[in-house]
Amino acid sequence: MLVLSRKLNESVMIGDDVEVIVLDVREGVVKLGIKAPREITVHRQEIYAQIVAENKRALSPKGDLGAMADMFKKLQKKAPPANPS
C-alpha cells in the first residue's frame, strides 16, 4: 500500500487520467474530489462491496432462476402425462 500525505487543495494522480484532490479537512473527515473519465466507475468502498456481493448472488446457480427451475422440475414430476389427441 502506498501512503501519501496531502494538504488542502493538493492532489494525487492515478495513472494519466485520474486526479484525487483534497477539498476539505474538518473534524477528522476528509472531503475528496475525483476527476476521472466517464468510462471509469468511482464508488465508495461500501457501495462497491454491495455491488460485488449482488453480482456474485446473481451468478449463483441457486439464485432465483435456480429455485424456479427446481420448482418447475417438481411440478413436472407431479403432473399427469399429457393426452395426445
N, CA and C of each residue as an Amber inpcrd file, in Angstrom:
protein
   255
   0.8510000  -1.1700000   0.0000000   0.0000000   0.0000000   0.0000000
   0.8970000   1.2340000   0.0000000   0.5840000   2.1550000  -0.8490000
   1.2820000   3.4280000  -0.8990000   0.5630000   4.4000000   0.0280000
   1.2960000   5.0490000   0.9270000   0.7130000   6.0170000   1.8530000
   1.2870000   7.3840000   1.5280000   0.4050000   8.3500000   1.2860000
   0.8200000   9.7040000   0.9320000   0.2000000  10.7110000   1.8830000
   0.8910000  11.8060000   2.1050000   0.3280000  12.9220000   2.8590000
   0.0330000  14.0430000   1.8680000  -1.1290000  14.6200000   1.9640000
  -1.5130000  15.7240000   1.1030000  -2.1680000  16.7870000   1.9570000
  -1.9800000  18.0230000   1.5970000  -2.6090000  19.1450000   2.2850000
  -3.8110000  19.6050000   1.4710000  -4.5760000  20.5180000   2.0560000
  -5.7390000  21.0790000   1.3920000  -5.3670000  21.5930000   0.0030000
  -6.1800000  21.2500000  -0.9750000  -6.0300000  21.6350000  -2.3890000
  -4.8700000  20.9470000  -3.0990000  -4.1830000  20.0200000  -2.4530000
  -3.1640000  19.2300000  -3.1310000  -3.8350000  17.9790000  -3.6980000
  -3.1810000  17.3660000  -4.6650000  -3.8070000  16.2170000  -5.3190000
  -2.8120000  15.0970000  -5.5450000  -3.3630000  13.9710000  -5.9680000
  -2.6010000  12.7840000  -6.3190000  -3.1010000  12.3400000  -7.6800000
  -2.2040000  11.9740000  -8.5740000  -2.5800000  11.4460000  -9.8860000
  -2.5020000   9.9280000  -9.8580000  -3.5250000   9.2810000 -10.3980000
  -3.5450000   7.8320000 -10.5630000  -3.5380000   7.5820000 -12.0590000
  -2.4280000   7.0780000 -12.5500000  -2.2660000   6.9520000 -13.9920000
  -2.2430000   8.3420000 -14.6170000  -2.6670000   8.4160000 -15.8810000
  -2.6810000   9.7020000 -16.5890000  -4.0310000  10.3970000 -16.5160000
  -5.0820000   9.6630000 -16.0900000  -6.4360000  10.1760000 -16.2450000
  -7.1950000  10.4730000 -14.9610000  -6.7200000  10.0060000 -13.8190000
  -7.4860000  10.1490000 -12.5820000  -6.7190000  11.0410000 -11.6020000
  -7.3960000  12.1000000 -11.1490000  -6.8130000  13.0060000 -10.1670000
  -7.6940000  13.0210000  -8.9250000  -7.0850000  12.8300000  -7.7550000
  -7.7920000  12.8710000  -6.4770000  -7.2990000  14.1190000  -5.7430000
  -8.2400000  15.0240000  -5.3980000  -7.9060000  16.3140000  -4.8160000
  -8.4670000  16.3990000  -3.3980000  -7.6730000  16.8790000  -2.4520000
  -8.1490000  17.1170000  -1.0860000  -8.8880000  18.4550000  -1.1040000
 -10.2110000  18.4250000  -0.9020000 -11.0280000  19.6300000  -0.9600000
 -11.2490000  20.2660000   0.4080000 -11.3250000  19.4370000   1.4580000
 -11.6230000  19.9680000   2.7820000 -11.2090000  18.9470000   3.8370000
 -10.7860000  19.4350000   4.9900000 -10.4700000  18.5770000   6.1280000
 -11.0750000  19.2430000   7.3620000 -12.0380000  18.5540000   7.9930000
 -12.6990000  19.0910000   9.1900000 -13.0460000  17.9700000  10.1400000
 -12.7340000  18.1550000  11.3900000 -13.1360000  17.2370000  12.4520000
 -12.9040000  15.7690000  12.0960000 -11.7420000  15.4760000  11.5480000
 -11.3980000  14.0980000  11.2340000 -12.0190000  13.5560000   9.9610000
 -12.6590000  14.4230000   9.1700000 -13.2840000  13.9930000   7.9140000
 -12.5710000  14.6940000   6.7570000 -12.2040000  13.9220000   5.7590000
 -11.5310000  14.4580000   4.5830000 -12.5100000  14.4200000   3.4160000
 -12.6810000  15.5250000   2.7400000 -13.5400000  15.5720000   1.5520000
 -12.6240000  15.5380000   0.3310000 -12.8540000  14.5530000  -0.5340000
 -12.0320000  14.3560000  -1.7230000 -12.8310000  14.6720000  -2.9740000
 -12.1670000  15.2310000  -3.9500000 -12.7380000  15.3930000  -5.2830000
 -12.0100000  14.4550000  -6.2170000 -12.7420000  13.8460000  -7.1320000
 -12.1210000  12.8860000  -8.0550000 -12.4540000  13.3070000  -9.4760000
 -11.4150000  13.5680000 -10.2560000 -11.5770000  13.8700000 -11.6790000
 -11.1530000  12.6200000 -12.4380000 -12.1010000  12.0490000 -13.1800000
 -11.8140000  10.8230000 -13.9300000 -12.6820000  10.8040000 -15.1780000
 -12.2340000  10.1130000 -16.2260000 -13.0760000   9.9740000 -17.4190000
 -14.3840000   9.2600000 -17.0750000 -15.4290000   9.5430000 -17.8290000
 -16.7470000   8.9540000 -17.5730000 -16.7470000   7.4320000 -17.6170000
 -15.8660000   6.8340000 -18.4020000 -15.8630000   5.3680000 -18.5240000
 -15.2490000   4.6780000 -17.3030000 -14.6680000   5.4420000 -16.3990000
 -14.1090000   4.8710000 -15.1700000 -15.1370000   5.0410000 -14.0580000
 -15.5600000   3.9170000 -13.4680000 -16.5230000   3.9950000 -12.3820000
 -15.8140000   4.3180000 -11.0790000 -16.4570000   5.1480000 -10.2650000
 -15.9050000   5.5370000  -8.9640000 -17.0040000   5.3110000  -7.9330000
 -16.7220000   4.4910000  -6.9150000 -17.6980000   4.1840000  -5.8670000
 -17.0300000   4.2810000  -4.5040000 -17.8100000   4.6090000  -3.4910000
 -17.3260000   4.4470000  -2.1150000 -17.1320000   2.9520000  -1.8990000
 -16.1940000   2.5850000  -1.0270000 -15.8490000   1.1740000  -0.8320000
 -17.0590000   0.3570000  -0.4190000 -17.8890000   0.8690000   0.4910000
 -19.0280000   0.0860000   0.9710000 -20.0630000  -0.1410000  -0.1380000
 -20.2040000   0.8130000  -1.0490000 -21.1120000   0.6330000  -2.1870000
 -20.5250000  -0.3880000  -3.1590000 -19.2250000  -0.2920000  -3.3980000
 -18.5590000  -1.2550000  -4.2750000 -18.7090000  -2.6740000  -3.7340000
 -18.5630000  -2.8430000  -2.4210000 -18.7200000  -4.1700000  -1.8090000
 -20.1420000  -4.6970000  -2.0210000 -21.1460000  -3.8330000  -1.9280000
 -22.5330000  -4.2500000  -2.1710000 -22.7330000  -4.6660000  -3.6290000
 -22.1340000  -3.9310000  -4.5480000 -22.2460000  -4.2630000  -5.9770000
 -21.6160000  -5.6240000  -6.2430000 -20.4330000  -5.8660000  -5.6870000
 -19.7470000  -7.1500000  -5.8730000 -20.5860000  -8.2900000  -5.3000000
 -21.1350000  -8.0940000  -4.0950000 -21.9520000  -9.1360000  -3.4610000
 -23.2050000  -9.4240000  -4.2860000 -23.8470000  -8.3960000  -4.7990000
 -25.0490000  -8.5860000  -5.6140000 -24.7150000  -9.2980000  -6.9170000
 -23.5850000  -8.9510000  -7.5260000 -23.1730000  -9.6360000  -8.7620000
 -22.8880000 -11.1100000  -8.5060000 -22.2580000 -11.4310000  -7.3810000
 -21.9910000 -12.8300000  -7.0420000 -23.2980000 -13.5820000  -6.8100000
 -24.2380000 -12.9310000  -6.1070000 -25.5360000 -13.5650000  -5.8450000
 -26.2750000 -13.8270000  -7.1570000 -26.1960000 -12.8820000  -8.0800000
 -26.8830000 -13.0370000  -9.3670000 -26.2870000 -14.1810000 -10.1840000
 -25.0070000 -14.4520000 -10.0150000 -24.3520000 -15.5330000 -10.7590000
 -24.5140000 -16.8910000 -10.0950000 -25.0220000 -16.9110000  -8.8820000
 -25.1810000 -18.1500000  -8.1420000 -26.1870000 -19.0700000  -8.8460000
 -25.8330000 -20.3540000  -9.0100000 -26.7620000 -21.2690000  -9.6760000
 -28.0350000 -21.5050000  -8.8630000 -28.0030000 -21.2070000  -7.5860000
 -29.1880000 -21.3700000  -6.7500000 -29.8720000 -20.0340000  -6.4990000
 -29.6630000 -19.0740000  -7.4060000 -30.3640000 -17.7990000  -7.3220000
 -31.8270000 -18.0000000  -7.6590000 -32.5300000 -16.9610000  -7.9710000
 -33.9570000 -17.0250000  -8.2630000 -34.2670000 -17.9810000  -9.4200000
 -33.4580000 -17.9660000 -10.4670000 -33.7190000 -18.8460000 -11.6100000
 -33.4900000 -20.3100000 -11.2470000 -32.4760000 -20.5670000 -10.4180000
 -32.2220000 -21.9400000  -9.9820000 -33.3780000 -22.4790000  -9.1630000
 -33.9130000 -21.6640000  -8.2620000 -35.0600000 -22.0810000  -7.4480000
 -36.2880000 -22.2990000  -8.3270000 -36.4670000 -21.4410000  -9.3180000
 -37.6040000 -21.5830000 -10.2130000 -37.4910000 -22.8670000 -11.0390000
 -36.2860000 -23.1800000 -11.4890000 -36.0730000 -24.4050000 -12.2640000
 -36.3660000 -25.6380000 -11.4070000 -35.9300000 -25.6190000 -10.1410000
 -36.2120000 -26.7390000  -9.2280000 -37.7110000 -26.9100000  -9.0300000
 -38.4200000 -25.8060000  -8.8570000 -39.8670000 -25.8610000  -8.6580000
 -40.5490000 -26.4210000  -9.9070000 -40.1020000 -26.0110000 -11.0790000
 -40.6730000 -26.4940000 -12.3340000 -40.4690000 -28.0050000 -12.4790000
 -39.2870000 -28.5000000 -12.1240000 -39.0000000 -29.9340000 -12.2020000
 -39.9290000 -30.7250000 -11.2800000 -40.1530000 -30.2060000 -10.0750000
 -41.0430000 -30.8830000  -9.1310000 -42.4750000 -30.9210000  -9.6660000
 -42.9080000 -29.8300000 -10.2660000 -44.2640000 -29.7810000 -10.8210000
 -44.4200000 -30.7580000 -11.9810000 -43.3920000 -30.9080000 -12.8020000
 -43.4510000 -31.8410000 -13.9320000 -43.5880000 -33.2740000 -13.4360000
 -42.9120000 -33.6130000 -12.3350000 -42.9760000 -34.9730000 -11.8050000
 -44.3690000 -35.2760000 -11.2710000 -45.0530000 -34.2820000 -10.7150000
 -46.3780000 -34.4800000 -10.1120000 -47.4930000 -34.4620000 -11.1660000
 -47.2700000 -33.8010000 -12.2770000 -48.3390000 -33.6430000 -13.2710000
 -48.5860000 -34.9670000 -13.9980000 -49.8770000 -35.2580000 -14.2850000
 -50.1870000 -36.4680000 -15.0630000 -49.6930000 -36.2920000 -16.4870000
 -49.3970000 -37.3920000 -17.1900000 -48.9210000 -37.2900000 -18.5780000
 -49.9900000 -36.6400000 -19.4560000 -49.5610000 -35.9000000 -20.4280000
 -50.4840000 -35.2180000 -21.3450000 -51.1150000 -36.2410000 -22.2890000
 -52.3910000 -36.0230000 -22.6440000 -53.0970000 -36.8930000 -23.5990000
 -52.8750000 -36.3800000 -25.0080000 -52.1740000 -37.1280000 -25.8250000
 -52.0230000 -36.7040000 -27.2160000 -53.3300000 -36.9430000 -27.9700000
 -53.9430000 -35.9350000 -28.4910000 -55.2260000 -36.0730000 -29.2060000
 -55.0930000 -35.7430000 -30.6410000
